[in-house]
Structure formats: structure tokens, C-alpha cells
Amino acid sequence: MHRYVNGEADSDIKAFELSSDSITVEFSDGTVYLYDCSSAGVANIQQMKQLALSGRGLNTYINNYAKRDHAVRIR
């Protein structure tokens, strides 16, 4: 997993991992969710990847557009 830069310093996201059709996100409470194209949609996954790489806005985006759209809770 890659450490989330967290440019806003108030994010609940700790780390992320990207693959061709998914993003895995680790939150500060230790929970880890996998979001993929079939669960959250291609557009959402692409936007989440861009936000993860930029280090800004991923937590807000997930809360507003993809909170319940994860494919699986890993832990």
C-alpha cells in the first residue's frame, strides 16, 4: 500500500493501492475496503485513483459518491 499524502491533513484515509480496475483504501481506523469498476463504476474508480495520487479529496469523494459502493471489506 502507498501512504496517502493527505494534503488537507484532515482525511480519514491512511493508505491506498491501485490496480487496473480497482482501488483499495485503508482508513485511519484500520478498515480496508476494495472498490472496483463493477461495484462503484468506472468513472468513480478513475476519479478515486486521480484523487489518491494527488493526495487531496479522496475521503470527501468516497463519502459523497461511493461510500457504500465497495466490492468487499477486507478488514
Sequence and secondary structure as in RCSB ss.txt:
>XXXX:A:sequence
MHRYVNGEADSDIKAFELSSDSITVEFSDGTVYLYDCSSAGVANIQQMKQLALSGRGLNTYINNYAKRDHAVRIR
>XXXX:A:secstr
 EE   TTS  SEEEEEEETTEEEEEETTS EEEEEHHHH HHHHHHHHHHHHHTSSHHHHIIIIITT  SEE  
